Amino acid sequence: MKKRAAKVSSIVLMFSLVLSLIAAGGWGDSVVHAAGLTITGSGGGSETAYVEWSPVSNATGYTVYVKAASAADSQYQQINTELIRKYASYWRADAVGLAAGSYVIKVEATVSGGAANAVTGTLAVTSYDRSGFAFSPSSQYGTGSGAYNDNGTLKNGAQVLYVTSQNAQTVTLPVKTSSSGTIQTGVGLGGILTLRQKGYDTTPLAIRIIGKVTASDLSGQLNSSGYLEVKGKNNYSEMNITIEGIGKDAYAYGWGMLLRYVGNVEVRNLGVMLFPDDGISMDTGNVNVWVHNNDIFYGAAGSDADQAKGDGSTDLKKGSTYITISYNHYWDSGKAALVGLSESAEFFVTFHHNWFDHSDSRHPRIRVASVHVYNNFFDGVSKYGVGVTTGASAFVESNVFRNTKNPMLISLQGTDALGEGTFSGEDGGVIKAYNNSIVGAASLIYANSNAGTASANATSFDAYLASSRNETVPSSYKALKGGTAYNNFDTTVNTGVSASNIDNVSNVEQVVSAKAGRLNGGDFTWTFNDSVDDASYAVNAALMSAIRSYTSGLESVGGNSNPTSPTPAPTATPAPTTTPAPTATATPVPTAGATVHNFTTSGTTSSFFNIQGNLSTSKGTVVYNGLTLTQCLKIESATSIQFTTAQAATLTLVFNSEGTKIKVDGTSYTITNGIATISLAAGAHTITKDSTANLYYIQLN
């Protein structure tokens, strides 16, 4: 969490929250010792849990497992090796895609002559807050969870792509590129997304960013303006994509994201630094997009005077609708969010639980749209909070405005017409306000007698002050310029939010400052000086310097990395994998040093192998190593199994009596008595058809 100038009440509240989370096993670091392996920290978060440990002398690698706390040890499930990383003085692993519940994580170090292991205490995992318009049942897809189910687990058949500074240009993924099922291999993150633009492949895809990935790392993968493009074929194309950072130190550094024509896309847990123009731009024809739990910093300076901190941090426009922007931490943003550019039709957006931390304006700035703004923390905002123009309607409820100069503005009336210069020369809209906490505002003019100590003006106002959240604003309250009335969308449209989703305004500062931004508040700390920064909208030179000089502490990726090596793991192109949710029904853990896949118990779902093909239970039974195997993968022309080994390994494939040969990396190998054994070098591998065969079991050791 960001360090802040002392506020006694906030500190007391935060201390109480930390104590409660530690008691629940949420954030608490546990120290565990076992046979040479020491766990130094662990914790649970939203749909994730992590563990940190000290390096083990002479260890040749690490394997990490997770299971439900109440499950038997046989239910441990191995996490992908890319989720294990080395730092200067410790190792860390993050288990992601966890449904809410209690878990434990086991770390196993491979050492000469055996293994050392240790297990965390119970870790409490919570759910992300899936509310707002991206989750409205009235929307096209009903969800913005991308590659995930709404319980936080990966969708069946989901692909997982790991992107690091080392492999961003070379990582590969097979993509369906025609209606007949043609498969083409995409190369590089941008190349993969370009193939997905064709619209034939809607396979759920989780793109996991590890560490600091720079624009230079993505050379050739970004468009000419410096954006990673996530685009569909037409407006609102189904994409089922999640772009997520792993742990607390993942960065999109020096590049932004352009979302266009997409449906069901999620962006989460990323630090976005020094982006060009816009940070995360939802430009044209997007629906069911969820941008949440990101740390958004300065962008690169633009040509205009008001772009010294970059342009829009999270802008959306041109028919983008049913969008939720939530739990983001905006660090002194110049222009946080533009909503609408040249629209004429109504569209719907939610902003909730965002921390507008000493940012300047546009929180958001709205044209035409119907926007629900609730439970945000406006913390030392130098210009204005919510602004409406061009017939927009905004419902602003249960937010905290601390030293926000102008909490709410309507174009060309109320405060905006007092003489300091207008924030917009366009026609106005109407804001409905309810139950907000406002301290230190320079001006706020309400429309009716509910104003209390605030000033009131029935015709030239900043907001209509409602007496209840369900109150309908009378049509007599209109924008002075343009004459539009509030459309009362919050009482007539399913916003994806119920009263139970709304935090008590007295808790908002505590909740938002604890939960907004990346896991554990991210790895970047900064202390704003409220006495200066509350009113200043200039670039904070010291903060900009800290952002420009940020370096990653990440040294290598992968559990099989040499603990003494300062360089990244040698496997620069991890193969995409299909990762199931770690639940109590997981495949039993193989013996130490072996990775297995049992098609009878796991089908095509694997945390290691990316399996494409059809299953069958009508090909007979095979007995192998005491196991009775009744389901197989049919080896057909379209079948493929991809995986990556970080070191040399032996591959054992178990078939029934049908089939004589199998291809691995394009070379044919003989199947003898139902078994094929292949020696593999380190690197990426692919299993495909030679003769028709039926594969029941895979072992890699």
N, C-alpha and C positions, 0 to 999 in steps of 0.2 A: 504494500500500500504506500502511496506517496506520503512523505513526511510533510507535515503542515505546521504553520505557526500555531502556538499553543492556544487551544480553546478548551477550557477546563471541562465544560459540559460534554463536549464531543469526546474528549479523552476518557472520561468516566464511562460514557456509553460504549465506546469502542472496547475498553478494558473488560466490561461486562460481557460483550459479545465474544471476545477472544476466549474468556474463561468458559463460556457456555459451549463454544466449538471444541475446545480442548476436551472438555468433559464428554462430549459426544463423539470424540475421535475424528473431528473434522479437520482442523488445521494442525493439530498438535504434533510436534516432532517427537518421535519415540526413538530411544536409543536401545538397540538390541545387540548383544554379542553372541556369537556362536562359532566355535571352532575356527577362529581366525577371520571371520567376516563380521564387521560391525556396521549395523544400520544406524546412521546418524540423524536421519530425519524422514518423516513420512507424513502423509495427510490425504484427505479426501477433498474433492471440490465438486463442481457441477459436472456430473457424468464422467468424472475422471478421478484417478488416485495416483499418487506418486510415491517413490521411495528413493532415498539417497543413501550411499554407503561409502565407506573408506576403501581405497584400493587394497586388494589382497596381494601380498608379496608372492611373486612367482605364478600368479593366476594367468592362464592363457585365454580366458574368456569368461563371460557371465551369461547366465540364462535367468529369465525372470518369469514368474508365474503369478496368476491371480485367481482367486476363487471367492465365492460368497462365504462370509465368515462362518455360517452355519453348515456349510457343505463339507462332505468328507474330503480327506486329502486326495483321494483318487480323482476328484473333480477339479483339481488345479488345471488351469489352461495357460499355455505358454503365450506370452505376448511377442509381437514381431520384434526381431532383433534391432530394427531401425529405431525403435522407441527407447533403446538403451544408448546412453551417451556418456562420454568421458569429459570431465572438466579438470582443471589444474590439480585440485586436491581431493576430488570426489567423483563418484559415478552417480548417474541418475537414470531412472526409468519411469515412464508415465504409461499407465494403462488407461486407454480411452474407449469410449463407446460403452460405458457402464450404465445400466439402469440404476435408479435410486435404490440404495440399500447399504448393507454393511459388508465390507470386504477385508481380506488380508492379502498381502503380497509376499511372495517368497523369492529371495535372491539366492542363486546358486553360483558359486565360483568354481570353475574347473581348475584344479591344481594338480601337480604331479602326484600320481598315486591315488587320486580320488577327487572329492569335492567338499567344499565348505558351504554351508547355507545358513540363512537366518530368515526369520519371518517377522513382519511388522505386527503391531497391535491392530485392533479393529479400526478400520477407516470408514468414516461415514461419508457416503456419496449422495449428493442431492441432485435434483432435476434442474435443468435450466427452466427459466420462466417463459413458457411458450404462450404468450398472449399478445393481443393486438391484431391488427388487420391481416397480417401474414397468416394468421391461424383462424380467421373467420370462416365459418362453414359456408358463408355466401361467396367466398372467393373461388377462383377456378380450380385450384388444387387442394385447398383446405389446409395447407401446411407450407411452412418455409424451412422445414428441417433438412432439405437437401438429400444427402445420401443416407440420412438416419431416419429411423422410426421416431415417432413422437415420444417414446419412452427413453430415448437416448441411445438405443442400440442400433448397430448398422442394419440396413435392410438386407434381406436375403439376396445373395448373389452380388452384393456390392463389391466394387473394386477399390483398392487402396493404392495410392500413388505417393511415394515418399520423395520429397524434393529438398535437396540440400544445395549449399553453395557449390559443391563438387559435381553434382549430376544434373543441374537444372537444364542444361543444354542437351543432355544425352539420354536422360531417362526415357524409357519406351513403354508403350501400352498398345495392345491390339484394339482397334476401333472398327465397328461395323460401319461400312460406308456405302451400302447400297441396299435396296429393298430385297435383293436376292441373298443377302447375308455375306457379301464380300467383306473380308477382314483385311484391313491395312494397318501396318504398324506405325503409330505416331512416334516421332522422335523429338524429344525436348518438350518442356511443358507447353509452350506456345503451339508447337506442332500438333500435339495431342488435342488441344482445345480447338485448333483449326479443323481437324477432321471431325470433331463432334459437331461443328457448325452445320454439317451436311444434314443433320436431323434424323439419322437412321439409328443412332445408338443412344438410348436413354437409360442404359445401365447405371444404377446409382454409383457415383464416383466420389470418394473422399480424397481430396488432395491435401496432404499433410506437409506443411512447411516446417523444417527443422533448422533452427539457428537463424543467423542473419544471412538472408539471400538478397544480394544487391542487384542493381540494374546491370552491372557488368557481368555478374554471374548468369544473367538471363539474356545476354547478348544474342540477338537473332530471334528471340522469343517474344519480344515486345513490339507493339506497333510504333509508327514513326513519332508518336507523341509521348512514348514512354509508358504505355499502358499494357498490362496483360489483359487480353480480350477474352471475355467469357460471353460468347454470342450464340444465339439460336438461329434457326433458319428464317423464322417469321416471328411476328409478335407473339409473346407468351408461350414460346416453345418449351415443352417439357424437357428439363435438363437433369434434375435430381443430383445436383453437384453441391458438395460442401468444400469450401477452402478454409482450412483451420491450421492454426499454429499449435505446435506440440510444446507442452510445458509453459514456462514463463518467459522465454527469451527468443521467440520466433519473430522475425521482422521481415516486412516488405520494405526494403531500404533503398530509396531512390527511384521507386516505381509505384505506379498506381494501378487500380483495377477499373476496367470498363465493362459494365454489364449491359448487354443490349439484347432485346428480344428473348429474354430468358424467363422461365417459369420454374419455381421451386429451387432456389439457390440460397445457400447459407454462407456467410463469411464470419468467422469467429476466432477469437483468441490470438490476434495478430497485433504486433506493433507496426504502425504505418508511419514511416519517417521520410521526410524530404521528398515527398511525392511531387510529380510535375502537375501543375494546375490543380486537378482534383485528386483526392485520396481514393475514395471508393465512389465511383460515378455510376449511378443507375440511369443510364441515358437511353431512353426510347423503348417502349413496348415491353416492360418487365412486370411480372406479377408474382406474388408469393415469394418475395425476397426478404430475408431476415439477416440483418447486420447487427451483431451483438458482441459484447465483451471484448472489444478491441481498444487498444491505446492508440490514439490518433494525435500525432505531433505536428510540428511545422512542416509545411511543404516548401518547395523551392520558390523563391521570389519570382513573381510574374512581372510583366511590363507596366501594369497599372499601379498607382500608389496604394490602392487598397488590397494589393496582392503580395505585400511584403512577407506574409506568413504562408504563402500559397493561396490558392483560390478555395473552392469549396471542399470541406473535409468529407462530407457525405451528401452529395447532391443527388436529386432525382427529378426527372422531368420527362416530358413528351410521352404521356400515356402510361407511365409507370404507376402501378396501383396495387393495393393490398400489400403494403410494405410495412415492416416493423423495424425500427431503429431503437435498440435497447441496450442498456448496461454498458455503453461505451464511455470511455474517459477521454474527453477532449482537452488537450493540454494547450491552453492559450491560443486556441484556434482563432484565426481572423474572421472567417465566415464559416460557421459550423455546418449549415445545411440549407441549401436552396430547395424548395419544394414547388416545382412548376416553373415553366418558362413561357410557352406560348399555347398552353392548353385552352380548350373551350369546354370540354366535358368534365364532369365531376370525377374525381379519383380519391382514393382513401389511403391514409398513412397514419401510423402510430409512432410517437416518441415517448418512451418511458424508461425511467431509472437510469438516465444518462447523467454523467457528471460533467457539466459545462464549467470547467475549472479555469477561471480567469480568462475565459475566451471573450470575444468582442461582440459579435452580432450573429443574426440568423439562427435562432435556436427554436424553431426554424423560421425562415422567411417564406411566406406561403402565397401562391397564386391559385385561385380557382378551387383548390383541393378542400376536402373535408378532413381535418387533422385532429387527432386526439393526442393531447400533450398532458401526461400525468406522471407524478412521482419523480420528476427530474430535480436535480440539485443545481441551481443556477448560483454559482459560487464566485462572487466578485466579478460581475459582467460589466464591462466598461461602456458599452453602448446600449444594446437592447436585447430583450429576451425573445418573445414571440411577436412576429409582425405579420399582418395580413393585408393583402391587396387583392384587387381584381375579383371581388365577389367571394373570396375564400371564407370558410367557416372554421373556427378553431375552438375546441372545447379544452380549456386549460384548467385542470383540477389537481388539487393536492400536491402541488409543487412547492419547493422551498426556493425563494428568491432572497439571497443574502447579498446586500450591497450591489444589487443589479440596478443600474442607473434608471432604465426605463423597462420595467418588467414586460409590458404589453403595449403594442402600438398598432393603430389602424391608420392607413395612409390618409394624409391630408385632413385629419381631424384630431380632437383631443390634444394630447401632448405633442403629437407630430405637427400640430398647427400653431405651436406656441412661439415659434420664432428662431429656434436654433438651427433650422434647416431640416428639410424633410428626409425621412429614410426612403421614401418612394414618392414619385409624382403620379403614380397610377391611381385608378379608382380604388376605393376601400372595400373591406370586407367587414365581418363582425366576429368578435371574440366573446365567448361565454366563459366566465370565470367562476370557479367554485372552490372554496375551502383551501385556498393557497396561503402559505406563510410568507409574508413580505416584510423585510426589514431593510432599511437603508435606501429606499428608492428615492430618486430625485423628484419623480412625478408619476402619479397614477390617478386617472380620472375615470370613475365608474359612472354607470348610466342610470342608477336608481337609488332609492333610499336605503338599500342594504349596505351602502358604502361605509357606514360607521364613521370613523375619523378621517377617511379618505375623502377627497373632493368628489363632487358629483355633478354631472351635466347630462341631462336627458337626451340631448341631440348631438353634442360634440364630445364623445367619450372614447376611452381606450378599451373598455370592456364592459359588457353587461354582467353585473354581479348577481348570480343566481342564489336563491335561498335554499335550494336542494339540487342534488346532482341530476335529478330527473325532471327538473323544471323545464318547461317549454318557453323559449324566448319569444315574446310577442312580436308579431310582424311589424309593429309600429316602430321598433328600434332598427334603424337602417343606417347604412353607410352614408355619410354626408355626400361624398362624391361617388356616383354610380347608383346609389339608391337601393342596393341589395340588402336583403334581410338575412338574418341567421337561418340556416336551413334545417336546424334541429336534427341533424344526422344522428347524433348520439342517442336520440330517443326513438329513431325509426329504422336504423341500420344495425345489423349485427357487427359490432366493433371487434369481436373476439376478446372482449374484456367484460367481466362481471364485477359487481361491487366487491366481491371477495378478493379480487385480484389487486385492489387498491390498498396500498399501505397507508396507515394513519400518518397524516402529514407530520406529526411530531417525531416520527421515526425515520423520515425520508433521508435526512442528512446522514444518519448513522448507517442505514441500509445501503444507500448509494455509494458512500465513500468506502464501504467495506467490499462491495460486490462489483462495482463498475470496473471495466478494464479487464486485463488478462488475469490468468490464474495467479493467485497470491499477490495481486497488484503489479505483476510483471517484475522485471529486473532493473528497471530504470527508476531512480529516485530523484526527486527535486523538491525544494522548499520554496514556495512562493512567499513573497513579502506582502501581506495583505495591505499594509499601509501605503504601498506604492502600486502594487499590481492590480488592486481592485479597480482603480480609476484609469490605469494606463492601457492604451491599445497599441503602443509601439512594440516592435519586436524586442523581446527580452534577450539582450545580447549574450548574457551568460548562459541562458537556457539554450539558445541556438548553438553556442559553442559546444555545450555538452552533447547536444544531439549530433552535431557534425563529427565529434570525436568519439562517438560511441563505438566500442569494439566488443565483439562477442567473446565470452569466456569458453565457448565450446571448442574442444580439441579434436574429438573424433566421434563418429556415429557408428553404432553397431556393437553388439555384445561380444563379438569375437575379435574386437580390436585388441592389439597388444597394449596392455595397461601402461607400458613405459614409453609408448610412441607418441610424439607430439603432433603427428600428422593425421589427417583423416583416414578412416578405414579404407583399405585398398579397393573395396568394391564400390566404384564410383557410380554405378548404375544399378541400384537395387531394383529387382523385378517387382512389378505391382503384385499385390496379394489380395486375396479375398479374406476379410477378417470377420469372424462371427462375433456376436456379443458374448463377453465372458459371463456365462451363467452357470448355474449348478448342473445343467445338462450337458456340459462340455465333454469332449473326448478325453479319456483318461490320459494323463501325462506319460509320455514314453520314458524309457530308462534314460539316465543321464547320458548326454552326448548323442542321442538319437532323436530324429524327428520322424513321426509317422503320420500316415493318413489312412483311416479305416472307412471305406465307402459305405459299409453297412451301418455304422453308427453316425457318420457325419455327412453323408451325401457328398455334395460338391462344395460344402462350406469348410474353409480352412483358414487358419491364421498364418500359413506359410506358403501354401501352394495356390496359384491362381488357376482354377479349374474351369474349363469351358467344355461342355458336352452333355450327353444324355445318360441318365441312370436306368438300370434295369434290375428287377428282382426275379426275372424268369430265366436266368442263365445257369441255374444250379447253385450248389453249395460248395464252398472251398474251406478246408480246414488248414490253418497255418499257425504254427507256434501256439497251439492250444486255443486259438480263436476260431469260432464258427462264423464264416463270412457268407452272407446271403444276398448282398447287393453289390453291384459292380458298375463301373463306368464303361460304357460301350466305346471302344476305340474305333471311331469313324473318321471320315475325311475332315469334318469340322471340329473334331476333338483336339484340344490342346491343354497342356499342363505346363505352367511356367513357374520358375522359382530361381532363387539365387543362393549360391553357397559362398560363404566368406573364406572357405579354405577347401582343400582337396577332400573329397568324400566318396563313399561307396553308396550307390543307389541300388536298392533291391525292389523289384516290381513283381507282384504276385498275381497270376492269371488263373483261369480255369484251363481245361484241355484244348479249347479253341484258340487258334492263333499260333504262329510260328516265329514272327519277328515283330520288333517294335523299334521306332526311330527315336533317338535322343540326339538333339542338336543336328538333325539331318542325317545321322549315321544309323544304319540298321544293325540291331543286335538280336541274337538268337534267343528265343524263349525255350528253355529246356525243362521238361517236367513241370511246366507252369511257372517257372522262375526265370527272370532275366536279371543279371547282376552286371552293373556298369560302373567303372571307375571314372570319377569326374574331377576335373580341375576346378579351382575356385572361379566363380563368375556366374553369369546368367545362363540358364538352361531351359530347353523346351522339349517336351515329350509329345510326339505326334504319331499318326498311323503309318505303319508299314503294311502289315496284313490285318484283316479283321480280328479283333481280340476283345477280351473282357477283363478289365483291370479291377481287382478287389482290394488291393492293399499296397501302400508305398512305405518304404523305410529308407531313411537317409542317415548314415553315420560314418 
